[in-house]
Amino acid sequence: MRSAEVRRNTAETRVRVFVNLDGTGERKLASGVAFLDHMLDQIARHGLIDLEVECEGDLHIDAHHSVEDIGITLGQAVARALGDKKGIRRYGHAYVPLDEALTRVVVDLSGRPGLEWNVPFTRALIGSFDVDLAAEFFRGFVNHAQVTLHVDNLRGQNAHHQCETVFKAFARALRMAVETDERIAGRIPSTKEAL
């Protein structure tokens, strides 16, 4: 079972994340940010990743530190669960629609962090959730999972739909990338022989 648990404790947050990359989408989510829990639910369900997230953050300031630190900790957990990356597909991609919104996500479990973020949200808040925090979540994830991630919202008018398609497409792309490929069993999918 490719799984890992990571804890991150700072003066701003206390975070625990557990992932099982070979799961069925089971989840226990208590981020302290209701909309983020809704988005993390998309990762678990559509990525078929068992996911547990607990966070106690300085929400009296705002949700920034909690959202960013959960992204960081999730990235660390995914990296640890992947191990040496032998036998994985490495690349994943997905297009996901939700009514008028459509997003494309492409991921490379490259060992090199990089985020290309092209999401022109149509409003600044989804309920009380600052849409800028979606990019902060993924920036934290890619920097600590050591992956390259391209996120392009191709169209959308409803910011909730835009954000949800981002997380669903990310889940589907990640699911594809972490899957094992029997044709390269025991080998690292890179001409460098390292990721």
C-alpha positions as a Python dict, from the first residue, in 0.01 Angstrom:
ca = {
    (1, 'M'): (0, 0, 0),
    (2, 'R'): (149, 333, -108),
    (3, 'S'): (56, 551, 185),
    (4, 'A'): (206, 814, 411),
    (5, 'E'): (118, 1035, 705),
    (6, 'V'): (280, 1375, 753),
    (7, 'R'): (243, 1626, 1033),
    (8, 'R'): (337, 1992, 1003),
    (9, 'N'): (334, 2212, 1311),
    (10, 'T'): (414, 2582, 1295),
    (11, 'A'): (323, 2890, 1496),
    (12, 'E'): (33, 2938, 1251),
    (13, 'T'): (-104, 2588, 1195),
    (14, 'R'): (-106, 2229, 1313),
    (15, 'V'): (-171, 1998, 1017),
    (16, 'R'): (-196, 1621, 978),
    (17, 'V'): (-243, 1460, 637),
    (18, 'F'): (-273, 1091, 555),
    (19, 'V'): (-287, 962, 197),
    (20, 'N'): (-327, 619, 46),
    (21, 'L'): (-264, 644, -329),
    (22, 'D'): (-419, 300, -385),
    (23, 'G'): (-740, 380, -203),
    (24, 'T'): (-1107, 399, -293),
    (25, 'G'): (-1180, 762, -211),
    (26, 'E'): (-1244, 728, 161),
    (27, 'R'): (-1201, 1057, 340),
    (28, 'K'): (-1205, 1234, 677),
    (29, 'L'): (-1177, 1608, 628),
    (30, 'A'): (-1151, 1872, 898),
    (31, 'S'): (-948, 2157, 751),
    (32, 'G'): (-1140, 2428, 938),
    (33, 'V'): (-1227, 2583, 599),
    (34, 'A'): (-1559, 2444, 475),
    (35, 'F'): (-1508, 2523, 108),
    (36, 'L'): (-1160, 2367, 114),
    (37, 'D'): (-1310, 2050, 264),
    (38, 'H'): (-1550, 2045, -34),
    (39, 'M'): (-1252, 2071, -272),
    (40, 'L'): (-1046, 1809, -85),
    (41, 'D'): (-1348, 1580, -113),
    (42, 'Q'): (-1313, 1611, -493),
    (43, 'I'): (-948, 1503, -473),
    (44, 'A'): (-1035, 1194, -270),
    (45, 'R'): (-1343, 1088, -468),
    (46, 'H'): (-1219, 1155, -819),
    (47, 'G'): (-857, 1062, -751),
    (48, 'L'): (-952, 741, -568),
    (49, 'I'): (-713, 852, -296),
    (50, 'D'): (-793, 778, 66),
    (51, 'L'): (-740, 1112, 235),
    (52, 'E'): (-744, 1237, 592),
    (53, 'V'): (-685, 1604, 668),
    (54, 'E'): (-690, 1771, 1008),
    (55, 'C'): (-591, 2132, 1059),
    (56, 'E'): (-601, 2376, 1348),
    (57, 'G'): (-508, 2711, 1201),
    (58, 'D'): (-514, 3080, 1280),
    (59, 'L'): (-853, 3131, 1115),
    (60, 'H'): (-909, 3441, 1330),
    (61, 'I'): (-664, 3607, 1086),
    (62, 'D'): (-788, 3440, 767),
    (63, 'A'): (-772, 3104, 589),
    (64, 'H'): (-443, 3168, 406),
    (65, 'H'): (-206, 2984, 637),
    (66, 'S'): (-436, 2683, 676),
    (67, 'V'): (-497, 2642, 302),
    (68, 'E'): (-130, 2688, 209),
    (69, 'D'): (-2, 2456, 483),
    (70, 'I'): (-250, 2184, 389),
    (71, 'G'): (-124, 2207, 30),
    (72, 'I'): (235, 2179, 155),
    (73, 'T'): (160, 1883, 380),
    (74, 'L'): (-43, 1703, 113),
    (75, 'G'): (250, 1747, -127),
    (76, 'Q'): (490, 1600, 127),
    (77, 'A'): (258, 1305, 190),
    (78, 'V'): (213, 1229, -180),
    (79, 'A'): (591, 1246, -238),
    (80, 'R'): (654, 1012, 53),
    (81, 'A'): (384, 768, -61),
    (82, 'L'): (529, 758, -414),
    (83, 'G'): (873, 659, -288),
    (84, 'D'): (1123, 606, -570),
    (85, 'K'): (842, 625, -832),
    (86, 'K'): (936, 295, -993),
    (87, 'G'): (666, 160, -1221),
    (88, 'I'): (438, 464, -1222),
    (89, 'R'): (285, 624, -1531),
    (90, 'R'): (437, 961, -1428),
    (91, 'Y'): (218, 1178, -1652),
    (92, 'G'): (-151, 1246, -1612),
    (93, 'H'): (-407, 1474, -1770),
    (94, 'A'): (-778, 1545, -1748),
    (95, 'Y'): (-1045, 1774, -1883),
    (96, 'V'): (-1340, 1823, -1650),
    (97, 'P'): (-1660, 2018, -1719),
    (98, 'L'): (-1917, 2143, -1472),
    (99, 'D'): (-2206, 2311, -1648),
    (100, 'E'): (-2051, 2613, -1827),
    (101, 'A'): (-1703, 2569, -1674),
    (102, 'L'): (-1425, 2358, -1827),
    (103, 'T'): (-1075, 2301, -1690),
    (104, 'R'): (-771, 2112, -1816),
    (105, 'V'): (-502, 1988, -1575),
    (106, 'V'): (-177, 1819, -1676),
    (107, 'V'): (69, 1679, -1423),
    (108, 'D'): (421, 1541, -1444),
    (109, 'L'): (563, 1368, -1136),
    (110, 'S'): (899, 1497, -1254),
    (111, 'G'): (1088, 1569, -935),
    (112, 'R'): (1091, 1936, -1044),
    (113, 'P'): (841, 2180, -893),
    (114, 'G'): (655, 2408, -1129),
    (115, 'L'): (308, 2559, -1141),
    (116, 'E'): (148, 2717, -1446),
    (117, 'W'): (-178, 2866, -1317),
    (118, 'N'): (-425, 3015, -1563),
    (119, 'V'): (-756, 3046, -1381),
    (120, 'P'): (-937, 3377, -1444),
    (121, 'F'): (-1190, 3358, -1162),
    (122, 'T'): (-1500, 3567, -1230),
    (123, 'R'): (-1523, 3689, -870),
    (124, 'A'): (-1295, 3725, -570),
    (125, 'L'): (-1492, 3520, -317),
    (126, 'I'): (-1677, 3189, -321),
    (127, 'G'): (-1885, 3237, -9),
    (128, 'S'): (-1612, 3351, 230),
    (129, 'F'): (-1334, 3162, 46),
    (130, 'D'): (-1078, 3391, -120),
    (131, 'V'): (-1019, 3246, -469),
    (132, 'D'): (-650, 3346, -453),
    (133, 'L'): (-607, 3067, -199),
    (134, 'A'): (-669, 2800, -462),
    (135, 'A'): (-340, 2894, -632),
    (136, 'E'): (-165, 2904, -292),
    (137, 'F'): (-287, 2551, -218),
    (138, 'F'): (-149, 2417, -546),
    (139, 'R'): (176, 2616, -517),
    (140, 'G'): (235, 2457, -177),
    (141, 'F'): (151, 2116, -322),
    (142, 'V'): (382, 2133, -625),
    (143, 'N'): (676, 2274, -429),
    (144, 'H'): (666, 1989, -179),
    (145, 'A'): (547, 1702, -399),
    (146, 'Q'): (814, 1809, -651),
    (147, 'V'): (577, 1794, -949),
    (148, 'T'): (507, 2007, -1255),
    (149, 'L'): (141, 2111, -1278),
    (150, 'H'): (-39, 2302, -1552),
    (151, 'V'): (-388, 2427, -1465),
    (152, 'D'): (-596, 2599, -1732),
    (153, 'N'): (-956, 2701, -1678),
    (154, 'L'): (-1065, 2717, -2041),
    (155, 'R'): (-1403, 2874, -1974),
    (156, 'G'): (-1642, 2949, -1692),
    (157, 'Q'): (-1876, 3211, -1554),
    (158, 'N'): (-1949, 3074, -1207),
    (159, 'A'): (-1644, 3089, -978),
    (160, 'H'): (-1761, 2790, -773),
    (161, 'H'): (-1786, 2584, -1091),
    (162, 'Q'): (-1446, 2707, -1207),
    (163, 'C'): (-1278, 2607, -881),
    (164, 'E'): (-1454, 2272, -859),
    (165, 'T'): (-1347, 2177, -1212),
    (166, 'V'): (-988, 2264, -1117),
    (167, 'F'): (-989, 2027, -819),
    (168, 'K'): (-1174, 1750, -1004),
    (169, 'A'): (-941, 1768, -1303),
    (170, 'F'): (-640, 1771, -1070),
    (171, 'A'): (-773, 1460, -898),
    (172, 'R'): (-823, 1277, -1228),
    (173, 'A'): (-481, 1378, -1361),
    (174, 'L'): (-305, 1278, -1038),
    (175, 'R'): (-490, 946, -1036),
    (176, 'M'): (-358, 872, -1385),
    (177, 'A'): (-1, 979, -1304),
    (178, 'V'): (37, 773, -985),
    (179, 'E'): (-109, 455, -1136),
    (180, 'T'): (131, 168, -1181),
    (181, 'D'): (211, 53, -1534),
    (182, 'E'): (293, -317, -1566),
    (183, 'R'): (492, -250, -1884),
    (184, 'I'): (757, -62, -1685),
    (185, 'A'): (732, -254, -1359),
    (186, 'G'): (1036, -196, -1142),
    (187, 'R'): (1173, 81, -1362),
    (188, 'I'): (1171, 457, -1324),
    (189, 'P'): (991, 629, -1617),
    (190, 'S'): (1276, 862, -1710),
    (191, 'T'): (1578, 850, -1940),
    (192, 'K'): (1770, 990, -1642),
    (193, 'E'): (1675, 677, -1441),
    (194, 'A'): (1575, 912, -1160),
    (195, 'L'): (1279, 1136, -1078),
}
